[in-house]
Amino acid sequence: MAFSKLKESSWRELLLWLSGFRKRFRVIGTSMVPLLRPGDEVLVNPRAYRQTVPQVGDIVVSRHPYRVDVRLVKRICNILEDGRCLLEGDNPSDSTDSRSFGAVAPQRILGRVTSRLPR
């Protein structure tokens, strides 16, 4: 899988976050290395899929299908005919993803990652 780059947050993205149009999430694990490392913070557009559908390659924040306290940052690697998404980490050797818990309903996706906050 080709790894897409994730842009650093622009002034526009920061203003959208301050205005409440973006949510901030901190990366904990190493499942998205090399793109995202533990401690990185990303901005997420929670309204991204209100008028459009998820796309293969999008990096998203999703609720874990079985653990209500866990949020996942993963890449959409496939979309099934029924609209459910297969999510995978960029670091497959250290990623709990759709290979272990199956496809995720689109309602579980909290939003699309738009950028990374500078460290």
C-alpha positions, 0 to 999 in steps of 0.5 A: 500500500502506498503511504500518503503524506499528511500535511501539517496543520495550516492556519486555516485548519487551526482556525477551524479547530478553534472554531469547533469545526475540527476535533483534536486526537492524540496518537497513542500506539505505533499502528500508523508508523511511519506516517503518525508516531505516538504523541502526534496530534491530528485534526479531524473533520467530524463533518467530512462524510455528511455529504460525501462517502469515505474513500479508500486511502482516507485516514480516519478516526473510528470507534472500536467495534467492541471497546467503547472506550477506544478510538482508532486512527486507521486508513480505509483500505477497502469499502464493501458493497454494503458501505462498511469499511475495512480499516488497516494501520500502516504498520501491519505488524503492530496494528489491531484493525479490520484483519482482527475485528472485521469491517466497520460500519460507516456510523462508527467513523468519527471523521477524516484526519485532515492534518497533523499539529506541529510538535 
